[in-house]
Amino acid sequence: MSLRDECLKVFETGIAVATFAKRIGRDSSTLYKWLDGTREISPAIKAEVREELKKIQAVWIESNFDED
């Protein structure tokens, strides 16, 4: 799965693109254009996106979803 597809999957869960962009210190319009396919992002931004996705994944894995 591509990095763009991974991001879209995360955003489908309810995480806002603007929130994600803020967490990596980027403008949301940059990510929106990349997600729409109208602009490419730099390798540096791709690395930041990957790292943030890893952080989100770690939080989800560490969450305990057992019902009480």
ABEGO torsion letter per residue (X at the ends): XBAAAAAAAAAAAGBBAAAAAAAAGBBAAAAAAAAAGABBBBAAAAAAAAAAAAAAAAAAAABBABBX
